[in-house]
Amino acid sequence: MAFLNNLKWLIDQYGILGVFIVSLLGNAVPYSTIPYLIFIVVYAGMVKDPALDILIAFSGGLGAAIGKLIVYYFGFGLRKILPEKILENMEVFNKLFKNSAFIAVLLFAALPLPDDIIYVPLGAMKYDTKRYFIALLIGKIIITYMAVYFGKSVTWLLESTTALPEYVTIPILLVITIYLTYLVAKIDWIKLAKIIQKKGILHGIKYLLIQVAKYTAEIFTKPITKLIKKFHKQL
């Protein structure tokens, strides 16, 4: 929690430079789930100057791309002692993206997916570093701009339709962003990739929708279940 507070402080204190630093730190640790985009979404919702949107997207994208370059070299350095799970990832994604690694890197960078599942194996396979970084940079700028656009759009929608003040709309925006981040972290993307590979995209979409419904329901049912268990223990 203290680390996340420090990330928020960096953006509040340094603005665009803070976005770059937070994006780099949020992407540099392999298989971490640091929700750096949450801070960018909230920061974008508070920034009123449209001219800054491109700067936020570029600085965030560049920081994230450099962070994932570190992840690439992590896989490169550990290619001889990779654990079984990463080797399994390599097998799945080698088959799925055998002739389109550049597109795969770009797509995983541009979408809110746990992208290290392909970046570490690509490092281990010594995939071309320049192509990797170019795809990363394009994808990370896209997703950062999406975060900026999302933050501004939701803030504008809340303020224009409800006339709520900023100190109310920003927490609502934060809750929505946390919810989406939670879903991304919970869904089994390896299983989704295998379903798409074996059964096709429609089955993949069906699995994804079921998972979204399942984990959305859990948000509400888990606290109730814990309260019931606690109540039974007290009896």
ZANUNU-121276 format. One line per 3 residues: number of its first residue (from 0); their letters; for each residue x, y, z of N, C-alpha, C, O. Coordinates in steps of 0.02 Angstrom, whole numbers, plus 50000, padded with zeros to 5 digits. Atoms other than C-alpha are relative to their C-alpha. Layout:
# ZANUNU-121276
NUM> A> X Y Z X Y Z X Y Z X Y Z | ...
# end
This chain:
# ZANUNU-121276
0> MAF> 50041 49939 50000 50000 50000 50000 50043 50063 50000 50028 50112 49965 | 49955 49942 49998 50142 50120 50041 50031 50012 49931 50039 50070 49911 | 49971 49994 50067 50219 50084 49870 49951 50034 49952 49970 50077 49913
3> LNN> 50051 49971 50043 50055 50126 49782 49989 50074 50016 49979 50115 49971 | 50006 49930 49980 50040 50287 49882 50058 50041 49972 50049 50099 49953 | 49941 49965 50028 50216 50332 49825 49992 50012 49925 50012 50064 49900
6> LKW> 50013 49991 50072 50165 50305 49643 49952 50058 49989 49962 50100 49945 | 50048 49945 50006 50017 50421 49666 50034 50066 50014 50022 50116 49980 | 49965 49938 49982 50129 50550 49749 50045 50023 49943 50050 50083 49930
9> LID> 49956 49982 50056 50250 50544 49601 49962 50037 49946 49986 50087 49919 | 50039 49967 50052 50113 50590 49479 49974 50067 50024 49977 50117 49988 | 50026 49938 49972 50036 50721 49593 50056 50053 50003 50043 50112 49991
12> QYG> 49945 49954 49989 50208 50798 49622 50033 50022 49934 50050 50081 49925 | 49959 49986 50059 50290 50787 49450 49960 50000 49934 49989 50012 49881 | 50041 49995 50061 50145 50777 49326 50022 49953 49945 50024 49892 49956
15> ILG> 49981 50040 50058 50203 50716 49154 50061 49957 50015 50062 49898 49996 | 49941 50038 49981 50373 50663 49220 49981 49944 50048 50007 49888 50044 | 50024 50051 49953 50285 50571 49360 49965 49944 49965 49972 49886 49984
18> VFI> 50033 50051 50041 50178 50479 49231 50052 49953 49969 50043 49892 49969 | 49946 50041 50030 50338 50421 49144 50031 49953 50053 50039 49894 50040 | 49968 50040 49947 50418 50361 49308 49954 49945 50024 49975 49887 50032
21> VSL> 50049 50050 49975 50260 50273 49369 49989 49945 49948 49984 49887 49966 | 50010 50049 50054 50235 50188 49200 50060 49953 49995 50052 49893 49986 | 49940 50041 50002 50415 50127 49200 50001 49951 50059 50013 49891 50050
24> LGN> 49999 50043 49940 50405 50061 49379 49944 49948 49997 49953 49892 50020 | 50057 50046 50003 50235 49983 49346 50008 49944 49951 49969 49896 49951 | 49991 50050 50052 50303 49881 49201 50067 49963 50005 50078 49915 49968
27> AVP> 49932 50026 49999 50482 49839 49251 50008 49935 50039 50059 49901 50032 | 49995 50060 49959 50446 49696 49372 49961 49943 49965 49901 49949 49957 | 50034 50055 50035 50407 49530 49282 49943 49970 50041 49951 49956 50101
30> YST> 50058 50032 49970 50235 49457 49320 49972 50038 50060 49937 50008 50101 | 50029 49961 49945 50192 49598 49440 49931 50025 49979 49914 50024 49920 | 50067 49974 50015 50017 49670 49452 49993 50071 50028 49944 50087 50061
33> IPY> 50002 49931 49977 50058 49851 49490 49951 50039 49956 49963 50046 49896 | 50053 49969 50040 49901 49946 49434 50016 50073 49981 49980 50118 50002 | 49977 49931 50015 49993 50097 49362 49949 50039 49959 49945 50100 49966
36> LIF> 50048 49965 50043 49855 50137 49236 49945 50033 50041 49915 50082 50019 | 50050 49969 49957 49736 50174 49380 50019 50072 50014 49976 50117 50012 | 49977 49932 49983 49841 50325 49427 49997 50046 49939 49983 50105 49946
39> IVV> 50003 49960 50061 49850 50384 49246 49928 50019 49984 49914 50075 49964 | 50071 49986 50012 49661 50370 49227 49976 50056 50045 49944 50104 50022 | 50022 49949 49952 49630 50472 49384 50033 50067 49986 50000 50119 49989
42> YAG> 49964 49938 50015 49764 50600 49340 49971 50034 49938 49962 50094 49937 | 50029 49973 50061 49692 50621 49165 49932 50031 50013 49913 50081 49983 | 50066 49973 49983 49520 50647 49240 50004 50067 50034 49956 50106 50032
45> MVK> 49992 49936 49965 49587 50793 49341 50032 50054 49956 50023 50113 49968 | 49967 49952 50045 49688 50874 49200 49949 50030 49952 49914 49994 49917 | 50051 49966 50041 49581 51003 49110 50027 50025 49933 49988 50046 49890
48> DPA> 49969 49975 50062 49704 51053 48972 50006 49944 49949 50047 49899 49958 | 49998 50054 50051 49672 50943 48816 50068 49993 49967 50086 49939 49943 | 49934 50002 50032 49845 50988 48750 50047 49953 50036 50096 49929 50007
51> LDI> 49957 50044 49961 49921 50882 48888 49986 49926 49988 50026 49883 50008 | 50019 50071 50009 49832 50722 48835 50053 49961 49962 50071 49906 49982 | 49950 50034 50040 49960 50677 48701 50065 49991 50039 50098 49939 50034
54> LIA> 49939 50005 49960 50105 50714 48819 49993 49945 50053 50041 49908 50065 | 50012 50053 49951 50028 50601 48952 50006 49932 49967 50038 49887 49994 | 50000 50064 50036 50001 50462 48825 50071 49980 49979 50091 49922 49987
57> FSG> 49933 50016 50024 50177 50474 48753 50048 49985 50058 50085 49936 50055 | 49954 50011 49944 50269 50488 48920 49983 49935 50036 50028 49898 50056 | 50020 50063 49970 50167 50345 48993 50018 49941 49957 50042 49889 49982
60> GLG> 49982 50055 50046 50192 50238 48838 50074 49987 49997 50096 49929 49996 | 49928 50008 50001 50378 50270 48834 50026 49968 50064 50067 49922 50061 | 49979 50030 49936 50400 50231 49018 49981 49927 50005 50022 49886 50027
63> AAI> 50023 50070 49999 50297 50071 49002 50042 49957 49953 50059 49900 49971 | 49960 50038 50048 50395 50016 48848 50070 49985 50027 50096 49930 50019 | 49934 50011 49970 50562 50040 48936 49996 49948 50056 50040 49906 50064
66> GKL> 50010 50049 49947 50494 49943 49084 49995 49929 49973 50024 49883 50001 | 50008 50067 50030 50444 49797 48972 50063 49978 49964 50073 49918 49952 | 49935 50019 50028 50615 49803 48890 50042 49966 50054 50080 49919 50040
69> IVY> 49966 50032 49943 50684 49761 49062 49973 49929 50009 50012 49882 50022 | 50030 50067 49994 50561 49614 49069 50028 49954 49946 50041 49895 49958 | 49972 50039 50055 50625 49556 48899 50069 49974 50019 50084 49915 50009
72> YFG> 49932 50021 49983 50804 49552 48962 50001 49954 50061 50048 49915 50070 | 50009 50049 49946 50744 49461 49117 49992 49930 49971 50025 49883 49992 | 50009 50064 50033 50683 49321 49005 50062 49978 49962 50079 49919 49962
75> FGL> 49938 50014 50037 50840 49333 48899 50054 49971 50046 50088 49923 50029 | 49948 50021 49953 50952 49313 49051 49985 49934 50034 50031 49898 50054 | 50019 50061 49964 50854 49169 49127 49976 49944 49954 49944 49897 49976
78> RKI> 50028 50048 50047 50818 49071 48969 50019 49928 50013 49983 49882 49993 | 49977 50069 49988 50916 48919 49027 49969 49969 50063 49972 49908 50072 | 50028 50027 49937 50828 48903 49195 49928 50022 50010 49905 50032 50066
81> LPE> 50069 49978 49995 50651 48955 49154 49956 49946 50033 49965 49887 50020 | 50045 50048 49969 50515 48874 49261 49951 49970 49950 49942 49996 49895 | 50043 50038 50045 50391 48752 49187 49942 50043 49973 49922 50035 49915
84> KIL> 50057 49960 50021 50248 48880 49181 50018 50045 49941 49979 50053 49895 | 49979 49957 50055 50347 48998 49069 50013 49959 49937 49997 49981 49882 | 49989 50044 50057 50398 48853 48957 49933 49982 49968 49928 49976 49907
87> ENM> 50067 50014 50025 50213 48811 48942 49973 50060 49961 49943 50053 49908 | 50020 49938 50035 50177 48993 48896 50033 50004 49931 50001 50022 49882 | 49963 49997 50062 50311 48983 48763 49969 49954 49948 49961 49972 49889
90> EVF> 50030 50049 50046 50232 48828 48686 49934 50025 49973 49920 50019 49913 | 50066 49977 50020 50057 48903 48684 50006 50058 49950 49975 50058 49897 | 49997 49940 50041 50106 49071 48611 50043 49992 49938 50035 50029 49890
93> NKL> 49963 50016 50061 50232 48999 48489 49953 49973 49947 49959 49990 49888 | 50048 50028 50046 50090 48902 48411 49949 50052 49977 49931 50056 49918 | 50052 49952 50015 49965 49044 48421 50024 50058 49958 49988 50082 49914
96> FKN> 49974 49942 50035 50078 49183 48357 50065 49984 49963 50111 50025 49960 | 49938 50024 50030 50209 49082 48263 50028 50048 49947 50088 50060 49946 | 49977 49957 50055 50217 49200 48113 49983 50073 50010 49988 50113 49963
99> SAF> 50022 49931 49989 50157 49361 48195 50018 50024 50069 49976 50052 50105 | 49978 49979 49934 50260 49396 48351 49995 50076 50009 49975 50099 50062 | 50004 49927 49996 50267 49583 48311 49929 50022 50016 49919 50064 50060
102> IAV> 50070 49983 49988 50077 49594 48303 49979 49978 50070 49941 50014 50103 | 50017 50025 49933 50063 49489 48462 50025 50048 50053 49989 50064 50100 | 49972 49953 49952 50179 49606 48557 49959 50065 50001 49943 50091 50054
105> LLF> 50037 49937 50006 50085 49759 48493 49931 49992 50032 49909 50036 50070 | 50067 50010 49973 49914 49686 48537 50001 49993 50076 49960 50023 50110 | 49997 50010 49927 49965 49630 48711 50020 50064 50035 50001 50076 50093
108> AAL> 49981 49935 49971 50044 49801 48741 49942 50049 49998 49935 50090 50043 | 50053 49952 50010 49892 49894 48677 49936 49983 50038 49891 50024 50044 | 50059 50022 49964 49764 49794 48776 50017 49987 50074 50075 49972 50090
111> PLP> 49986 50010 49928 49747 49778 48966 50006 49926 50019 49966 49900 50058 | 49989 50072 49988 49815 49600 48968 50064 49991 50040 50108 50034 50040 | 49937 50016 49965 49948 49519 49079 50053 49980 49950 50065 49920 49939
114> DDI> 49958 50012 50059 50075 49537 48940 50066 49965 50012 50098 49942 49965 | 49936 50034 49987 50227 49463 49028 49998 49926 49982 50050 49895 49974 | 50004 50071 50019 50160 49291 48984 50028 49987 49931 50044 49930 49914
117> IYV> 49965 50010 50064 50229 49321 48809 50067 50037 49997 50110 50018 49958 | 49938 49961 50004 50366 49449 48842 50060 49963 50028 50115 49965 49999 | 49944 50038 49972 50474 49339 48954 50020 49943 49952 50080 49935 49940
120> PLG> 49981 50051 50050 50466 49193 48830 50034 50029 49938 50080 49999 49911 | 49968 49969 50059 50509 49312 48686 50072 50018 50015 50116 50012 49971 | 49931 49986 49980 50663 49367 48782 50041 49937 50000 50099 49936 49979
123> AMK> 49965 50064 49997 50709 49186 48810 50016 49974 49930 50066 49939 49920 | 49990 50023 50069 50691 49153 48623 50043 50048 49960 50055 50036 49900 | 49958 49949 50032 50801 49306 48582 49965 50032 49940 49995 50041 49888
126> YDT> 50037 49965 50053 50666 49389 48478 50032 50068 49988 50058 50098 50034 | 49967 49938 50021 50730 49542 48383 49981 50059 50046 49923 50076 50052 | 50011 49949 49949 50750 49681 48513 49968 50063 49971 49924 50093 50001
129> KRY> 50026 49938 50030 50715 49827 48395 49927 49993 49982 49886 50037 49997 | 50071 50012 50018 50554 49752 48328 49957 49996 50062 49901 50021 50064 | 50035 50007 49936 50503 49708 48505 49985 50068 50030 49928 50082 50050
132> FIA> 50009 49935 49967 50530 49885 48570 49953 50045 49959 49913 50082 49988 | 50044 49959 50042 50444 49969 48421 49927 49979 50011 49883 50022 50018 | 50068 50025 49989 50290 49857 48443 49976 50020 50070 49918 50040 50079
135> LLI> 50016 49981 49931 50294 49890 48630 49981 50074 50005 49929 50091 50033 | 50011 49928 49995 50306 50078 48611 49933 50020 49969 49895 50059 49999 | 50064 49985 50032 50161 50087 48489 49942 49977 50044 49894 50014 50056
138> GKI> 50054 50028 49960 50053 49973 48596 49990 50037 50066 49934 50050 50086 | 50005 49967 49934 50093 50059 48762 49975 50072 49994 49940 50096 50038 | 50028 49933 50011 50058 50232 48690 49924 49995 49988 49886 50037 50013
141> IIT> 50072 50010 50013 49890 50166 48628 49962 49988 50065 49911 50020 50077 | 50037 50016 49938 49840 50092 48797 50001 50059 50049 49953 50069 50086 | 49998 49943 49956 49899 50246 48891 49952 50054 49977 49918 50086 50017
144> YMA> 50049 49951 50026 49798 50358 48776 49929 49976 50014 49885 50017 50029 | 50066 50027 49982 49649 50242 48803 49984 50015 50073 49927 50032 50089 | 50010 49985 49929 49672 50266 48991 49985 50074 50009 49941 50092 50048
147> VYF> 50012 49928 49997 49681 50455 48967 49929 50016 49976 49893 50053 50008 | 50066 49987 50029 49526 50455 48857 49945 49974 50046 49894 50007 50056 | 50049 50029 49954 49433 50341 48978 49991 50045 50061 49935 50060 50081
150> GKS> 50004 49957 49942 49476 50452 49126 49963 50065 49986 49921 50086 50025 | 50033 49937 50018 49422 50611 49037 49926 49990 49984 49884 50030 50003 | 50069 50013 50021 49264 50534 48963 49954 49986 50059 49900 50014 50064
153> VTW> 50042 50016 49942 49199 50461 49126 49992 50060 50045 49937 50073 50070 | 50005 49939 49959 49239 50620 49221 49952 50050 49969 49910 50078 50004 | 50045 49954 50035 49152 50726 49089 49928 49976 50004 49882 50015 50016
156> LLE> 50067 50028 49998 49002 50608 49086 49968 50009 50069 49910 50029 50075 | 50026 49993 49932 48983 50610 49275 49985 50073 50017 49933 50088 50047 | 50008 49930 49983 49004 50797 49290 49943 50033 49960 49907 50075 49985
159> STT> 50051 49968 50043 48889 50841 49143 49930 49972 50011 49881 50009 50004 | 50067 50030 49992 48747 50719 49181 49975 50002 50072 49915 50001 50084 | 50021 50001 49929 48747 50723 49371 50015 50065 50036 49990 50076 50091
162> ALP> 49980 49936 49969 48822 50894 49407 50036 49989 50067 50035 50032 50111 | 49963 50014 49939 48927 50811 49541 50067 50035 49998 50097 50043 49944 | 49935 49967 49998 49084 50901 49598 50057 49950 49988 50047 49890 49993
165> EYV> 49942 50042 50016 49258 50835 49555 50019 49953 50057 50040 49896 50045 | 49981 50042 49944 49288 50768 49730 49954 49939 50009 49968 49894 50049 | 50044 50059 50001 49142 50648 49701 50013 49958 49938 50015 49897 49941
168> TIP> 49991 50036 50063 49172 50603 49518 50066 49962 49998 50069 49908 49969 | 49935 50033 50002 49356 50560 49542 49999 49934 50038 50024 49884 50012 | 50004 50065 49967 49322 50425 49675 49958 49949 49961 49974 49889 49961
171> ILL> 50040 50045 50041 49187 50351 49562 50042 49973 49943 50040 49913 49928 | 49955 50020 50054 49311 50347 49419 50051 49950 50025 50067 49901 49990 | 49951 50045 49970 49437 50263 49533 49971 49931 50012 50003 49880 49998
174> VIT> 50033 50064 49987 49313 50127 49582 49990 49961 49935 50002 49901 49932 | 50011 50033 50065 49269 50090 49400 50066 49972 49973 50067 49916 49947 | 49935 50022 50026 49453 50079 49353 50027 49941 50040 50055 49894 50010
177> IYL> 49978 50055 49958 49494 49965 49500 49962 49936 49982 49990 49882 49980 | 50041 50057 50020 49350 49851 49449 50026 49968 49935 50034 49907 49931 | 49974 50025 50063 49417 49835 49271 50068 49968 50009 50083 49916 49978
180> TYL> 49934 50028 49986 49593 49805 49336 49995 49933 50036 50034 49887 50022 | 50012 50063 49964 49527 49669 49453 49982 49944 49951 50007 49888 49957 | 50020 50051 50049 49446 49578 49307 50059 49977 49959 50067 49917 49947
183> VAK> 49941 50018 50040 49606 49583 49204 50046 49954 50039 50074 49907 50011 | 49955 50039 49958 49705 49512 49350 49972 49930 50014 50011 49883 50023 | 50030 50064 49981 49581 49370 49386 49991 49951 49942 49995 49891 49953
186> IDW> 50015 50044 50057 49547 49302 49212 50062 49960 49980 50118 49987 49979 | 49946 50045 50020 49654 49154 49157 50012 50009 49925 49979 49977 49884 | 49988 49983 50071 49726 49222 48994 50034 49943 49963 50025 49936 49902
189> IKL> 49969 50058 50032 49830 49066 48960 49945 49951 49977 49947 49925 49921 | 50055 50045 50018 49671 48961 48962 49960 50029 49942 49939 49993 49897 | 50035 49967 50055 49585 49089 48850 50037 49990 49934 50006 49976 49883
192> AKI> 49960 50010 50061 49728 49077 48725 49994 49929 49974 49990 49918 49913 | 50006 50070 50020 49716 48887 48724 49932 49986 49969 49927 49948 49920 | 50067 50009 50026 49528 48894 48695 49995 50028 49929 49967 49997 49884
195> IQK> 50000 49969 50066 49551 49013 48548 50039 49958 49950 50018 49949 49893 | 49958 50041 50043 49689 48903 48478 49965 49936 49978 49969 49916 49920 | 50029 50065 50014 49588 48742 48489 49928 50005 49972 49909 49965 49928
198> KGI> 50071 49998 50017 49406 48798 48469 49978 50061 49961 49923 50062 49933 | 50018 49941 50039 49408 48969 48388 49982 50060 50044 49974 50054 50104 | 50010 49937 49965 49373 49150 48434 49933 50004 50035 49928 50034 50088
201> LHG> 50067 49996 49969 49186 49127 48471 49999 49966 50067 49970 49992 50115 | 49997 50035 49935 49220 49000 48607 50042 50040 50050 50028 50041 50110 | 49959 49958 49957 49355 49116 48673 49960 50058 50030 49966 50073 50089
204> IKY> 50043 49945 49977 49231 49261 48684 49950 49975 50052 49937 50009 50102 | 50047 50029 49952 49105 49148 48771 50033 49988 50067 50004 50004 50119 | 49963 50012 49938 49235 49095 48900 50014 50066 50036 50007 50070 50097
207> LLI> 49983 49935 49971 49286 49277 48927 49939 50031 50034 49944 50057 50090 | 50061 49971 49971 49106 49335 48957 49979 49963 50063 49956 49994 50111 | 50017 50039 49940 49076 49193 49080 50045 50019 50058 50023 50026 50115
210> QVA> 49952 49981 49948 49234 49239 49175 49985 50070 50028 49989 50081 50088 | 50018 49933 49977 49184 49423 49181 49940 49998 50047 49940 50030 50099 | 50060 50006 49958 49012 49377 49250 50017 49968 50067 49992 49989 50120
213> KYT> 49981 50037 49939 49089 49256 49376 50036 50045 50050 50018 50047 50108 | 49959 49959 49954 49217 49377 49448 49965 50064 50021 49979 50092 50074 | 50040 49943 49980 49095 49522 49447 49953 49980 50058 49945 50017 50106
216> AEI> 50044 50026 49947 48975 49417 49552 50040 49990 50065 50014 50003 50119 | 49959 50012 49941 49118 49371 49669 50013 50063 50041 50019 50060 50102 | 49988 49936 49965 49147 49554 49711 49946 50011 50053 49959 50037 50107
219> FTK> 50056 49989 49954 48975 49557 49793 49989 49941 50047 49969 49951 50104 | 50015 50058 49959 48962 49379 49858 50054 49984 50052 50038 49958 50105 | 49946 50016 49953 49133 49363 49941 49992 50034 50067 49998 50001 50119
222> PIT> 50009 49968 49934 49104 49495 50076 49942 49971 50039 49946 49964 50100 | 50058 50029 49966 48933 49420 50114 50018 49932 50029 50000 49916 50085 | 49979 50066 49977 49008 49245 50126 50045 50005 50061 50038 49966 50108
225> KLI> 49955 49991 49943 49144 49307 50244 49961 50020 50062 49977 49997 50117 | 50041 49979 49943 49014 49391 50355 49961 49942 50029 49954 49935 50090 | 50039 50059 49977 48910 49232 50362 50045 49952 50038 50026 49927 50091
228> KKF> 49953 50044 49966 49063 49127 50408 50020 50028 50068 50025 49991 50117 | 49980 49968 49937 49114 49252 50541 49943 49995 50051 49954 49984 50111 | 50059 50005 49956 48936 49250 50611 49993 49930 50029 49978 49922 50088
231> HKQ> 50006 50069 49977 48934 49059 50620 50053 49983 50051 50040 49945 50097 | 49947 50012 49952 49101 49058 50712 49984 50028 50069 50004 50001 50120 | 50018 49968 49937 49031 49174 50843 49944 49965 50037 49936 49975 50097
234> L> 50056 50036 49968 48881 49062 50875 50025 49941 50043 49984 49906 50073
# end
